[in-house]
Amino acid sequence: MRLLNDLLDYIVGQYSLANLSLGDLEALVEHCQGAELVVELGTQMGNTTRLLSMLAGQVVSVDVFDKLSLIEDPDQSETYRKDYDLHPHDLAIVSGRLADRRNIRLVQDRTDLAAKTAQIPDKSVDVLIIDADHSYTGAKKDYTAWLPKVAIGGTILFHDAVSGFPGVVRLCDELAESPDVFEIGARSCRTSFRTFKKCKAKESR
Ligand SMILES: C[S@@+](CC[C@H](N)C(=O)[O-])C[C@H]1O[C@@H](n2cnc3c(N)ncnc32)[C@H](O)[C@@H]1O
C-alpha cells in the first residue's frame, strides 16, 4: 500500500499536478466536489485550476501572471520572479492551456486587490483556496480581503501550511482561535492544507 501511494504521489507530482500531493488531491475532492463557486488565489500554470474546474460549477482563479511588478513585498517578488522563470505563466499561456475548460475565469491582479476588482458578490464563494503570497502578511491580507466573499458555512483552505512556510502556519494557528472561522479536519502529514469553515459569529456580533 505504501508503495502504491508513493507511486501515485510520484505520478501525480511528475506528470500532472506538480504542486499537490495525493493527500492534497483528496482534500480538494472532499471540499470542492459539487461546489457552485470556487476561488483559487494563486493560479501559476493552472494545474490545480483545471482539476477544480472538473469538481465545481464555476472557478475563478487569480494571479499576477506576467505582471510581477504588482507584488510589492521584495522577498515575495524575488520568490515569484524565480518561479516565473522556471514556469513562465503569462496570462496568455495559461488561458491557452485552460481554453478547453469553459467554467474557468482567470483574473490578472494582486490577490488581495482582486477581492474588489473581480466583482464577486459577498457571501457567494463556497470554497476559497489561499495559495498565493506565502508570507504571514500576504496570506493574512488575502484572508482578510476575501473573508466577506465566502458564504456562511463556506470553506477556506490554506495550502502549504507546513514548516517550510512559517507565515502560513502562524496565520492558521491564529485563525484556529478566531471567532470568525473554525478549523475542521485532523491535521495530517498527507496534506499540506489546513481547512476552516466560516461561521456565523461575525454576523451576529
Ligand atoms: C504556489 S503558486 C500557486 C500554485 C497553484 N495554486 C497550483 O496549485 O498549481 C503561487 C502563485 O501565486 C502567485 N502570486 C504570489 N503572490 C501573489 C499576489 N500577491 N497576487 C497575485 N498572485 C500572486 C505567483 O505568481 C504564483 O503563480
The ligand as an ORCA input file, in Angstrom:
! r2SCAN-3c Opt
* xyz 0 1
  C       2.389     28.338     -5.230
  S       1.965     29.117     -6.744
  C       0.274     28.625     -6.968
  C       0.138     27.180     -7.316
  C      -1.229     26.790     -7.818
  N      -2.276     27.097     -6.875
  C      -1.222     25.289     -8.088
  O      -1.694     24.524     -7.235
  O      -0.708     24.902     -9.133
  C       1.760     30.783     -6.243
  C       1.304     31.701     -7.345
  O       0.822     32.875     -6.708
  C       1.209     33.999     -7.465
  N       1.265     35.109     -6.500
  C       2.082     35.236     -5.435
  N       1.772     36.337     -4.736
  C       0.729     36.919     -5.380
  C      -0.060     38.067     -5.150
  N       0.138     38.874     -4.075
  N      -1.052     38.369     -6.001
  C      -1.287     37.566     -7.091
  N      -0.573     36.462     -7.371
  C       0.406     36.128     -6.510
  C       2.513     33.640     -8.107
  O       2.640     34.346     -9.332
  C       2.377     32.131     -8.320
  O       1.944     31.852     -9.629
*
